[in-house]
C-alpha cells in the first residue's frame, strides 16, 4: 500500500477526508534492550535503502508515540499512555542504530508533534485531528497506526541483511503486534469490531487472537 492508497484507507476507517499523499507509521511486554543495536563491533557500509529505512522508522515510531501521548491527554485512556511508553523504547532503539552507523538523526531536538519528514508531519496532524471526535475514533487511529507499522517494518526488514538492524526490526514488529492486540481489545470493550485495511483480515485475526508476546533481547 502506497501513500495515496493509505490516505484513502485512513478516510474510510476514521471518516476523515484525505488531504494529500502522506506516509505513516501497548499492551506491554515488548521492552527492547538497547544493547541489541550493538551486536557486532564491526560496522559495515549500509545501502541507501537501509539508511533511509532507519531514518523513516525513527520518525514513524516517534509519530506513533506523539499521537498516543496527544490522544491520552484528550481521552485519558490508559492504553494510549502504556503504548506511548513502549514507543519511546522503539524510537530509542532506532536511534541507537543511527548512532552506531553514523547516520544523522532526523528527529534530533524535535518536540512532540514536530517531524523532519513533511509527509509524516502532515499525517501526524491528520491522525490527531481524527482522534478528537470520540474515544472510538481515537482507538481506531491507534489500530490503523499499528497495522501500518507492521507493514512498514516488514518492508524494511526485507530490505536489509544487517544482523543488528534485522534484530531491532524484529523486536519492533513483536511490539507492534502487542499494540495491535491492545487496541483491538479496547475497541471490543467499546462494542466495536475493527476491520483492517492495511494488512489482511487473516493477518489481523491471527495476531489479535493470539497471546501477548514477550519481546526484547
N, C-alpha and C positions, 0 to 999 in steps of 0.2 A: 504494500500500500504506500503510495507516494503522497506528496504534500497536498495537492488539491483534493485527492480522494479522501484523505484523512479529515480534511475540513468539512467535506460533505458528511462524513461519518459523525463528526462532532455535532453538527447541526441536527442530524437525525436522532442522536442519542439524547441530547440535552435541550433540544429545541432552540438552538441559537444559530442565527444566520452566519455563514462563513464570510470572513472579512477579506480573505485573500490566501495565497499559498503560504502555509506555515508548517513548521516542524514541531514535533513533540518529543515529549519524554518518550500500624504494620502488624501487623499481627505480632511481631516479636519473634525471637528465636532465629534471627538472621544476622547476628553481630558478625562483623568482618574484622579479622585480625589484620592490623596494618602491616604486619611482617610478611603477609602473603605477597606483597608487592616487591619483596626483596629476596626472591627465591634464589637468584643467581647473582654473583658479584660481577659477572661479565655482561655488559650492556651491548647488545647488538644493534645495528642500524635498523630503524623501523621504516617501513614503507610509508608513503604519503597517506595511503588509505588508513593505515594503523594510527598514524599521528592524528589525522582528522577525526577518526573514530573516538580516540581518547578525549580529544577536546570537546567533541559533541556530547559524549557521555558525561563528562564533568559537569557541563551546564544542564543537561537533561535531568540528571539526578538532583541538581540544585533546584531546577524548576519544580520537580515533584515536592521537594522539601518546602519550597517557598509557597506553593499553592496550599499545601496542607497546613502550615502554620497560619496562613491567612484565613483559611476556612475554619480552623479551630477557633480563632478569635471571633469569627462570625457566629458559629453554632455551638461551640463548647463540647462537641462530641469527642470523646477520648480517643477514638480510632484515629483521628487526624493527628493528635499530639503524639501518640505512640509511633505511628508510621513516620512522622516528620523526624523523630529522633533517629530512627533507623536510616532514613535518607541522608542524614548528616554523616553517618558512618559510610554510606555508599559513596557520596561525593568526595569524602576524605580519602577513601581507598583509591579512587581515580586520581586524586591529587598526588598521592604517593607515587603512582606510576608516572605521572607527568614530571615530577621532580627527579625521579630515578633516571628517566630517559632524556632529561634536559630539554623538556618541552615547555614553552610558555603557558602559564595558567590563564585561560580566558576569563575565569571568574575572580581573579585576584582583586581584592578590595571592593567587590560589588556587594551591596547590601541586599536584603530580601527584596525580590521583585525587580532586580536590575540584571540584565544579561548583555553580554557582548554580541551574541548572535541575534540579529534583528528578528529572525523568524521566531525564535524562542521567546523573545521579548513580547512580540505580538500575541503569541499563543498563551503566554502566562496571563496577559491582560484579559484575553477572551475566556480562559478557563475560570479565572477568579470571578469575572462578571457572571458566568453561567452558574457558578455555585452560590450566588447570593439569593436566588429566588426561593429556595427551600432546602431543608436538610436532605431530602431525597435527591434533589438536583446536585447538591454538593457531593453526596456519596457516589452518584453516577459519574461525576467528574473524576473522583478517585479511581473508580473501576476502569474508566477509559484510559487514564494515565498508566495504570499498571498493565493493562493488556497491550498498549502501545509500547511500553517499556520492555516488556517481554519480547516483542517482535524485534525491537531495535537492538537489544542485547544479543539476541540470536544472530542477527545480521552481522554485528561487529565481531562476534565470536567466530563466525565462519570466515572472516576476513583476516584472521591472524594465526600465525603459527608460533607466536611467542608464548612460552610457558607461563611467565608471570602474568601477562595480560589475560590469557585464557583462564587462569585460575581465579583472578579477581572478577572477570566477567561471569564466571560460573557461580561465584558467591552472590553477585548482584542478581543473577537470574533466580537463584534459590530464594533470595529475599523478596523479589517481586512476586513470586508465586505465593509466598505467605501473605503479602499485602493484598493480593487479589482475593485470597480466601477471607481475609478480614472484611474487605469492602463487600464481598458477596454476602457474608453473614449479616453485616449491618443493614444491607438492603432487604434481605429476607426478614429481618426483625421489623422493618417498616412495611412489610407486606408487598414488597416489590421483587419481582424476578428479573434480573438483569439479562439483557440479550447482547452478547458480544458482537462487535462489528469490526474488530481488527484481527484478532485471532479467530479460529473457527469455533463453532459451538462445541464440537467434540473436544477440542483442546481446553476450552473453558471448563467444561464439565469434568474432564479428567483431573484438572487442577483443583477446582472448587470442591470436589467430592473426596479428595484425598487428605490425609492428615498433614498438619503443620510439620515443616521440616526444621531441623537444626542446621543452620548454615554457619560457615566460618572455617577458620583454619584448624 
